[in-house]
Amino acid sequence: MSADSAEEIRKHVKVYITVFAALAALTIITVGISYLHLPAFWAITFALLVATVKGSLVACYFMHLISERAIIFWVLIVCLIFFAHLLLLPVATSSHY
Amino acid sequence: MEIPYSVKANPVTGIPNGKFGIWLFLASEVMLFGALFSSYVLLRVGADVWPHGRDVGLSIPLATLNTMVLIASSVTMVMAWASLKMDQFKKFRLYLGLTILLAFGFLVVKYFEYTAKFHHEIYPSTSTFFAIYFTLTGLHGLHVIGGIIVNSYLWGPGAKVWRSEPDRFANRIEYAGLYWHFVDLVWIFLFPVLYLL
């Protein structure tokens, strides 16, 4: 995060509280949905979607990614390319069967 | 000896060296947990049957409580940093202290979860599910302990830097916070993957 004045930080604090409320609500929603016993495909899709939204909120606002410098994004883009490869490895392995 | 670019931005990266360093470290952490998540997918896809966490005795209410505890600790961590930026050192101590207490709270709940499993003679060797469950939650738990150690140092003796170099100390709290939010972020994915699906 760039150099912030005390006034700007006070505005950020309100955002932090809002994000906390959103994270708590999304946690309750994802737990509630899990008790509906949806078909596996929809249960996995929904749970991972909610987790991705929650993760994005943490990264964007608590970790200040939303106002971060370009070099951080380049580090993360390279990292996510390798991460995607890791997650696709099981698919590549299972295609041999 | 003065450490260069601990407060000012490095002209090459545009950010202080510490921030660049912690993000590179977090990128390596993504790969560490990514390898284990990849293993989880491989094991799950390859298994004939994969149990739901709740069907094999994992407590969803306790895990939900722990999720809330970690989310709350992320808020108190970022509030600790914000307090320093607003020149409120006492509030910083309060918020960072709360973060440490919440982290201990997370570990206490995890202790009860683990001991309940051991009491029922459930170990990593019991099944593939529990092997990956203990590996992922154990590694995450170690990260929580690491966060407690760093935050406790910054709450206690490390806070002396505030008097002489406040900007540098605020940056240290920001970097510790980035690590702590990452620990929270990992749990946000572990929770549904291990307990709800």
Interface residues (C-beta under 8 A of the other chain):
Chain A: M1 D4 A6 I9 R10 H12 V13 Y16 I17 V19 F20 L23 A24 T27 I28 T30 V31 S34 A40 A43 I44 A47 L48 V50 A51 K54 G55 V58 A59 F62 M63 R69 A70 I71 I72 V75 L76 V78 C79 L80 F82 F83 L86 L87 L89 P90 T93 S94
Chain B: T13 G14 I15 K19 F20 W23 L24 A27 V30 M31 G34 A35 F37 S38 V41 L42 V45 G46 I60 T64 T67 M68 I71 A72 S74 V75 M77 V78 M79 A82 K85 M86 D87 E174 G177 L178 H181 F182 D184 L185 I188 F189 F191 P192 V193 L196 L197
